[in-house]
Amino acid sequence: MNGKLKDESDLLASRDRTDRRVRADAQRNLDTLLETAKAVFATSGVDAPVREIAEKAGVGIGTVYRHFPQRADLIAAVFRHEIDACAEAASILAAKYRPGDALAKWMQRYAVFIATKRGLAPALHSGNPAFGNLRAHFEQRVGTALHELLESAVAAGEVRNDIDSDELLHAVASLCMPAQDDGRAQRMVALLVDGLRRPPQDVRLTGDA
């Protein structure tokens, strides 16, 4: 009896490992598809043929339509994927760098995200209901990520304490509005970050007594 129970337990454990591996493989394939779609949209626009996306992602066109029956579903998924990646970068950077540096590096990552959003803008602003929940998702994920990074940097005394995270999001977005990709936006964001940093306590500003 004990041997039978052990065999059943081993079988269940094996099935569980197989299921996890299948789910992990499926998620990797989906991530690859979304990254490919993002790249194709960036070069060919949001009206690029689905077949081109499928071929470059190494999947059948039926796979694309099974996950995303409408083009709007694919565009929404690409944008949601980018929102999540941008938000998740915050905790990764926070674990590797001092709070002020983590904030600065994340703001550059956010500038990259804005470039992706700019390429999808014609579709995102079309009024299609498929995009209806994206704004709330953005505010919850990206807005929260920046708020936490900013709070940590303020608490560490590395940036000014009179900055609102929502204003900062809009400031970076405004700096990244020009369409040309010549590095200007990244330089402007770097200047913005420098303006946020709190000067060392032993440095007197010009005009101080």
C-alpha positions in Angstrom: 0.0 0.0 0.0 2.8 2.4 0.9 4.5 1.6 -2.4 1.4 2.3 -4.3 0.9 5.7 -2.5 4.5 6.5 -3.3 4.1 5.7 -7.0 1.0 7.9 -7.1 2.8 10.7 -5.3 5.7 10.5 -7.8 3.3 10.5 -10.7 1.5 13.6 -9.4 4.8 15.4 -8.8 6.0 14.5 -12.3 2.8 15.8 -13.8 3.1 19.0 -11.8 6.7 19.6 -13.0 5.5 18.9 -16.6 2.6 21.4 -16.2 4.9 24.1 -14.8 7.4 23.5 -17.7 4.6 23.7 -20.3 3.3 26.9 -18.7 6.7 28.4 -18.6 7.4 27.5 -22.3 4.0 28.9 -23.3 4.8 32.2 -21.4 8.2 32.5 -23.1 6.6 31.9 -26.5 4.0 34.6 -25.7 6.6 37.0 -24.5 8.6 36.4 -27.7 5.5 37.1 -29.8 4.8 40.3 -28.0 8.4 41.5 -28.2 8.3 40.7 -31.9 5.0 42.5 -32.4 6.5 45.6 -30.6 9.5 45.6 -32.9 7.4 45.2 -36.1 5.0 47.9 -35.0 8.0 50.2 -34.4 9.3 49.8 -37.9 6.2 49.1 -40.0 3.4 50.7 -37.9 0.4 49.1 -36.1 -1.1 48.1 -39.4 1.8 45.7 -40.2 0.6 42.3 -41.6 0.0 39.8 -38.8 1.8 37.2 -41.0 5.0 39.2 -40.8 4.8 39.2 -37.0 4.1 35.5 -36.9 7.0 34.7 -39.2 9.5 36.8 -37.3 8.3 35.3 -34.0 8.7 31.8 -35.3 5.0 30.8 -34.8 2.1 30.0 -37.0 -0.4 32.8 -37.9 -3.1 30.6 -36.3 -1.2 30.9 -33.0 -1.4 34.7 -33.2 -5.1 34.7 -33.8 -5.7 32.1 -31.1 -4.2 34.5 -28.5 -5.4 37.7 -30.2 -8.5 37.3 -32.3 -8.5 41.1 -33.2 -5.5 43.3 -34.1 -6.6 45.6 -31.3 -6.2 42.7 -28.8 -2.6 42.3 -29.9 -1.8 46.0 -29.7 -3.4 46.2 -26.2 -1.3 43.2 -25.2 1.9 44.7 -26.5 1.2 47.9 -24.5 0.2 46.1 -21.4 3.4 44.0 -21.7 5.5 47.1 -21.9 3.7 48.7 -18.9 4.5 45.6 -16.8 8.1 45.5 -18.0 8.6 49.1 -17.2 7.0 48.7 -13.7 9.0 45.6 -12.9 12.3 47.3 -13.8 11.8 49.5 -10.7 12.2 46.8 -8.2 15.1 45.3 -10.1 16.9 48.7 -10.1 16.0 49.4 -6.5 17.8 46.1 -5.5 21.0 47.0 -7.3 21.5 50.7 -6.8 21.2 53.5 -4.3 17.7 55.0 -4.2 18.7 58.2 -6.1 20.5 56.2 -8.8 17.7 53.7 -9.1 15.3 56.5 -9.7 17.5 58.1 -12.3 18.0 54.8 -14.2 14.3 54.0 -14.0 13.4 57.4 -15.5 15.6 56.6 -18.5 13.8 53.2 -18.7 10.5 55.1 -18.6 11.7 57.3 -21.5 12.2 54.1 -23.6 8.6 53.1 -22.7 7.3 56.5 -23.9 8.9 55.9 -27.2 7.0 52.6 -27.5 3.8 54.3 -26.5 4.4 57.0 -29.2 4.5 54.3 -31.9 1.2 52.8 -30.7 -0.5 56.2 -30.1 -2.7 56.2 -33.3 -4.3 53.0 -32.2 -4.4 53.7 -28.5 -6.3 56.9 -29.1 -8.8 55.4 -31.5 -11.5 54.9 -28.9 -11.5 51.1 -29.4 -12.9 49.5 -26.2 -10.0 47.0 -26.3 -7.8 49.8 -24.9 -10.3 51.0 -22.3 -8.5 49.5 -19.2 -5.0 50.4 -20.2 -4.9 53.8 -18.6 -5.9 52.4 -15.2 -3.3 49.6 -15.6 -0.6 52.2 -16.4 -1.5 54.3 -13.4 -1.6 51.4 -11.1 1.7 49.7 -12.3 3.9 52.5 -13.6 2.6 55.3 -11.3 3.0 53.1 -8.2 6.5 52.1 -9.3 7.7 55.7 -9.7 6.0 56.7 -6.4 7.9 54.0 -4.5 11.2 54.9 -6.1 10.7 58.5 -5.4 9.7 57.9 -1.8 12.9 55.8 -1.2 15.1 58.5 -2.8 13.5 61.2 -0.6 13.8 59.1 2.5 17.5 58.6 1.8 18.0 62.3 1.4 19.2 61.9 -2.2 16.5 64.0 -4.0 14.3 66.9 -3.1 11.2 66.3 -1.0 8.9 68.7 -2.9 8.4 66.6 -6.0 5.1 64.9 -6.9 5.4 61.5 -8.7 2.5 62.2 -11.1 4.1 65.5 -12.1 7.3 63.7 -12.7 5.7 61.2 -15.0 4.2 64.0 -17.1 7.4 65.9 -17.1 9.3 62.9 -18.6 6.6 62.3 -21.1 6.7 65.9 -22.2 10.5 65.7 -22.7 10.1 62.6 -24.8 7.5 64.1 -27.1 9.8 64.9 -30.1 9.6 62.0 -32.6 13.2 62.0 -33.6 15.3 59.3 -32.0 18.6 61.2 -31.6 19.2 60.7 -27.9 17.9 64.2 -27.1 15.1 62.9 -24.8 17.6 60.8 -22.8 19.8 63.8 -22.3 16.9 66.0 -21.2 15.7 63.3 -18.8 19.2 63.2 -17.3 19.1 67.0 -16.8 15.8 66.6 -15.1 17.2 64.0 -12.8 20.1 66.3 -11.9 17.6 69.0 -11.0 15.9 66.6 -8.6 19.0 65.6 -6.7 19.5 67.2 -3.3 23.0 68.9 -3.0 25.3 67.6 -0.3 24.8 69.3 3.1 28.3 70.8 3.1 27.9 72.5 -0.3 26.5 76.1 -0.1 24.4 77.2 -3.0 25.1 80.5 -4.7 23.6 83.3 -2.6 23.5 81.4 0.6 24.8 83.2 3.7 
